[in-house]
Amino acid sequence: MHPGESSKRSVPSALGSGGCIDALPDGVLGHILGFLPAPEAVQTCVLARRWRHLWRTATGLRIGCCSSEDEGRRVKEQREFVDHLLLLRGSLPLDICEFGFSELEDDDVPRVNLWFRHVVMSRARVLSLRLHLFFNKFLKLDDLPLVSQHLTKLDLSSVKLQNSFLSFASCPALEHLELVYCNLASADKIASKSLKHLSLTDCVLLDEPRIYISTPSLVSLHLDSFFGRTPIFDSMPSLVKAFVRITTHCWDGCSRPDYLDCACLLCDGSDSSQGSSIMLLKGLSKAQSLVLISVPEKIIFESDLRWCPMFSNLKTLLLDDYWCTPDDFSALACILEHSPFLAKLTLELFSEGPKYEVEMKGRCNLMERSAKISENLNIVEVKCQVVDQRVLKVLKFLCTFNIRILLRPGQSTLSSLNASQVLYPWAILWLIRNLTISQA
């Protein structure tokens, strides 16, 4: 072998003369370019003659946001570039388009609306418009119906939406809708027959009448905090899982200490314009997995329990301490008695954050199981920071259903129990009896 021959063979050829990248077909290169920020994708036009127009076939457009951590750029900085980009692309189809901007001026609004509609007409399947604006500032999208046979996922933040836009009858393929801090105060309905996944986070909702949500094909729902009054959900027979968290921003509250017997507009759950009872739980009644969380002063769940539906498909249920107010466990009892096939119950009690120092597991005595609860209930979890008087009252209440708790705490004092010790059922019973005696 000639000296140096092996080393010459191991050197790859240059990209411009038939290298690995150049060996790929145009369609694959267009797909790869779709993962780059739009300015970088366009800059590839200088690489070689073949690359001059490849950027036009990129299957993805990422405008304004340069990375997942980037909050975006000012619209004004992008105007000229985006105008020329969309003009030169023409009507070539898109798989995905992401807009991300951090600042918005009044004269930017028509331009962003124009870009948005152009992308929809380019047959985009996934469309994201995320704005990082000052508090209480929104971009108003034109109140025109969204028409697309191809759009499957829509992700919006810090935009204002109205009725015509939120009627998705002309988007038969739309399955995912995510709205983060959007203003829906001018909309009284969200309607889609095809939607399967709906997420509303920190959105501003209508006060009067309540917003009505009709999504009969929905599989998953995520309703995490909102400003305004609780929405009304139509029947969702295909619902598998739902997460609902009511915070202090919800307007459904009553200042009266006897609100459970109150008949005011907020407490009786009636809506003057619709003449019907508010049934958030009714819309969730077909779910297989539920997470229901609320701050204590909001009464929407308590109000719904007056007409509590049967949760005939429910297998997994997670509740917070809203449902376990000491000395009144009627809400917890009601939902347990209306969940005939419940298999797992988790209670997260009296904690300021997501971390819990104490985790307890329990089970039902098969021979002594209460007839009021599901015969399938075989896992009960109780999580808390400390086992104090309030938690013991919850454990005592669970004992009325013959649910026995195995506690894994720490020292002999209730306020310092940790996960290094095991407190057996007889010890739990002793603590509960001691609690009863001390109260007497």
SVG drawing of the C-alpha trace seen along z (x, -y; Angstrom):
<svg xmlns="http://www.w3.org/2000/svg" viewBox="-84 -52 89 62">
<polyline fill="none" stroke="black" stroke-width="0.4" points="0.0,0.0 1.3,-3.4 2.2,-5.5 -0.7,-7.7 -3.2,-5.8 -5.4,-4.7 -5.6,-8.2 -6.7,-9.6 -9.5,-7.1 -10.8,-8.0 -11.2,-11.7 -14.9,-12.5 -15.5,-14.5 -16.6,-18.2 -20.3,-19.0 -20.3,-21.0 -19.0,-18.1 -21.4,-15.4 -21.1,-15.1 -23.7,-13.5 -26.0,-16.6 -26.0,-17.1 -26.9,-13.4 -30.3,-14.1 -33.3,-14.8 -34.8,-18.3 -37.9,-17.2 -35.7,-16.0 -33.6,-19.1 -36.8,-21.2 -37.9,-19.3 -34.5,-19.8 -34.6,-23.6 -38.0,-23.7 -36.4,-23.2 -34.2,-26.3 -35.3,-29.9 -36.6,-31.5 -33.6,-33.9 -31.1,-31.1 -33.1,-29.0 -33.1,-31.8 -29.3,-32.4 -28.6,-28.9 -29.4,-30.3 -25.7,-31.4 -24.3,-27.9 -24.5,-26.8 -26.6,-27.1 -28.8,-24.2 -29.6,-25.9 -30.7,-29.2 -34.4,-28.4 -34.5,-25.4 -35.5,-27.6 -38.8,-28.3 -39.7,-24.6 -39.0,-24.5 -41.9,-22.7 -41.7,-24.8 -41.5,-28.6 -40.2,-29.8 -40.5,-33.6 -39.5,-35.9 -38.6,-33.2 -35.1,-31.9 -35.3,-29.1 -37.7,-27.5 -36.1,-29.7 -36.3,-33.0 -39.3,-35.2 -39.3,-36.5 -38.5,-39.8 -40.3,-43.0 -42.7,-42.9 -41.2,-46.0 -37.8,-44.4 -39.4,-41.5 -41.8,-43.4 -39.8,-43.8 -38.2,-40.3 -41.6,-38.5 -43.3,-40.5 -40.7,-39.4 -40.5,-35.9 -44.2,-35.2 -44.4,-37.0 -41.5,-34.9 -42.8,-31.6 -46.2,-32.2 -48.7,-29.5 -46.3,-26.6 -47.7,-24.3 -46.5,-24.4 -46.5,-21.7 -45.8,-24.1 -45.5,-27.8 -44.5,-29.5 -44.7,-33.2 -43.1,-34.6 -42.9,-38.3 -42.1,-40.2 -43.3,-43.7 -46.3,-44.9 -47.4,-48.4 -50.9,-49.4 -49.8,-49.6 -48.4,-46.1 -51.8,-44.5 -53.1,-44.5 -49.7,-43.2 -49.7,-40.2 -53.3,-39.5 -52.3,-39.4 -49.4,-37.1 -51.6,-34.8 -54.3,-34.5 -51.6,-33.9 -50.2,-31.0 -53.7,-29.5 -54.1,-29.7 -50.8,-28.0 -52.4,-24.9 -50.4,-24.8 -51.2,-21.9 -49.7,-23.4 -50.0,-27.1 -48.6,-28.9 -48.8,-32.6 -47.2,-33.4 -46.8,-36.9 -44.9,-38.0 -46.6,-41.3 -47.2,-43.4 -49.9,-42.4 -53.4,-43.1 -52.3,-43.7 -53.5,-41.5 -53.3,-41.4 -56.8,-41.4 -57.2,-38.8 -59.7,-39.6 -63.2,-38.4 -63.5,-36.3 -64.1,-32.5 -61.0,-30.4 -61.3,-28.4 -58.9,-25.5 -59.2,-21.9 -55.7,-21.1 -55.2,-22.8 -54.9,-20.2 -53.3,-22.2 -53.7,-25.9 -51.6,-27.4 -52.3,-31.0 -51.2,-33.3 -51.9,-36.9 -54.5,-37.4 -58.0,-38.6 -60.6,-36.3 -64.3,-36.8 -67.2,-34.6 -66.6,-34.2 -63.0,-33.1 -63.9,-30.6 -66.5,-28.9 -64.4,-26.2 -67.0,-24.7 -64.8,-25.4 -61.8,-23.6 -62.9,-20.0 -59.4,-18.6 -58.7,-20.7 -58.0,-18.5 -55.7,-20.5 -56.5,-24.0 -54.3,-25.6 -55.0,-29.1 -52.7,-30.8 -53.6,-34.1 -56.0,-34.9 -58.9,-37.5 -62.2,-35.8 -64.3,-38.4 -66.1,-39.3 -66.9,-35.6 -69.9,-33.7 -69.1,-30.3 -66.3,-28.0 -67.6,-25.3 -65.9,-22.5 -67.1,-19.0 -63.6,-17.7 -61.6,-19.1 -60.1,-16.4 -57.6,-18.3 -58.5,-21.7 -56.2,-23.6 -57.2,-27.0 -54.6,-28.6 -55.0,-32.0 -57.6,-33.1 -60.0,-36.1 -63.6,-34.8 -66.9,-36.5 -68.9,-37.6 -72.4,-37.7 -73.5,-35.4 -71.0,-32.7 -69.0,-31.3 -70.4,-28.1 -68.0,-25.4 -69.4,-22.8 -66.8,-20.1 -68.5,-16.8 -65.4,-14.9 -63.1,-16.1 -60.8,-13.5 -58.7,-15.7 -59.4,-19.0 -57.0,-21.3 -58.6,-24.3 -56.0,-25.9 -57.0,-29.2 -59.1,-31.8 -60.3,-35.4 -64.1,-35.8 -66.9,-33.3 -66.8,-29.6 -67.6,-28.4 -70.4,-26.0 -69.4,-22.7 -71.7,-20.8 -71.7,-17.0 -68.4,-15.4 -69.1,-11.7 -65.6,-10.8 -63.7,-12.6 -60.9,-10.5 -59.1,-12.9 -59.7,-16.4 -57.7,-18.9 -59.6,-21.8 -58.1,-24.3 -60.1,-27.2 -58.1,-30.1 -58.8,-33.4 -59.2,-35.0 -62.5,-33.1 -65.5,-35.4 -67.8,-32.6 -67.6,-33.3 -69.8,-34.3 -68.9,-36.4 -71.7,-35.0 -70.5,-32.4 -73.7,-30.3 -73.2,-30.2 -74.2,-26.6 -77.8,-27.7 -77.6,-30.9 -79.8,-31.6 -78.0,-34.5 -77.1,-34.5 -73.6,-33.2 -74.5,-30.5 -77.5,-29.0 -75.6,-28.5 -78.2,-30.0 -77.4,-32.3 -79.9,-35.0 -79.4,-35.0 -79.6,-31.2 -82.0,-30.3 -80.2,-27.1 -78.1,-25.7 -74.4,-25.9 -73.0,-22.4 -69.3,-22.2 -69.3,-18.7 -72.0,-17.6 -69.8,-18.3 -67.0,-16.3 -69.1,-13.4 -67.9,-11.0 -64.2,-11.4 -62.1,-8.4 -59.5,-10.5 -60.3,-13.8 -58.2,-16.3 -60.4,-18.9 -58.6,-21.7 -59.9,-24.9 -59.1,-27.6 -61.5,-27.5 -63.5,-30.7 -64.8,-29.7 -68.1,-27.9 -68.5,-26.5 -67.9,-22.8 -70.0,-23.1 -72.8,-24.6 -72.6,-21.9 -72.8,-19.2 -76.4,-20.2 -77.2,-18.5 -74.2,-16.1 -74.1,-13.8 -73.1,-10.2 -69.4,-9.7 -70.1,-6.4 -66.7,-6.1 -64.4,-7.5 -61.5,-5.4 -58.9,-7.9 -59.7,-10.9 -57.4,-13.6 -58.7,-16.2 -57.2,-18.9 -58.1,-20.1 -61.0,-22.1 -63.0,-18.8 -61.8,-18.0 -62.8,-21.0 -62.6,-19.8 -65.9,-19.1 -67.7,-19.1 -66.8,-16.3 -70.1,-16.5 -68.4,-17.4 -65.9,-14.5 -68.7,-12.1 -70.9,-13.2 -68.4,-12.7 -67.3,-9.3 -70.9,-8.1 -71.4,-9.2 -68.3,-7.4 -69.4,-3.8 -66.3,-2.4 -63.6,-4.5 -60.4,-2.5 -57.9,-5.1 -58.4,-8.2 -55.6,-10.7 -56.0,-13.5 -53.4,-16.3 -54.0,-18.2 -53.0,-21.5 -49.7,-22.2 -48.4,-25.4 -46.5,-23.8 -46.3,-20.6 -43.9,-18.8 -45.2,-16.6 -43.3,-15.4 -45.7,-12.7 -47.4,-10.2 -49.9,-7.6 -51.5,-4.7 -54.7,-3.0 -57.1,-0.3 -60.6,0.8 -61.3,3.8 -63.0,6.2 -65.2,7.7 -66.2,4.4 -66.3,2.2 -69.0,-0.5 -71.9,0.0 -71.8,-3.8 -68.5,-3.7 -67.0,-1.9 -66.3,1.8 -63.3,1.3 -61.6,-1.3 -58.3,0.4 -55.8,-2.5 -56.2,-5.5 -53.3,-8.0 -53.1,-10.9 -50.3,-13.4 -49.5,-16.3 -46.8,-18.4 -47.4,-17.3 -50.0,-15.0 -51.8,-17.6 -55.3,-17.8 -56.8,-18.6 -55.3,-15.6 -56.3,-13.3 -59.9,-14.5 -59.7,-13.5 -58.3,-10.1 -61.1,-9.6 -63.7,-10.5 -62.1,-7.9 -62.5,-5.3 -66.3,-5.8 -66.0,-4.1 -63.8,-1.4 -60.8,-2.8 -57.7,-1.9 -54.6,-4.1 -51.0,-2.9 -49.0,-5.9 -45.3,-6.4 -44.3,-9.2 -41.4,-10.0 -41.4,-10.9 -44.0,-10.7 -45.2,-14.3 -47.7,-14.8 -46.1,-18.0 -42.8,-16.3 -43.7,-13.0 -41.4,-12.0 -41.0,-9.1 -38.5,-7.1 -41.1,-5.5 -44.1,-3.3 -47.3,-4.0 -49.5,-0.9 -53.3,-1.0 -53.7,-0.4 -51.6,-3.6 -53.8,-5.5 -56.9,-4.4 -55.2,-5.4 -54.5,-8.8 -58.0,-9.2 -59.5,-8.1 -57.1,-10.5 -58.2,-13.3 -61.8,-12.6 -61.1,-12.5 -59.1,-15.8 -61.9,-17.5 -64.5,-16.3"/>
</svg>
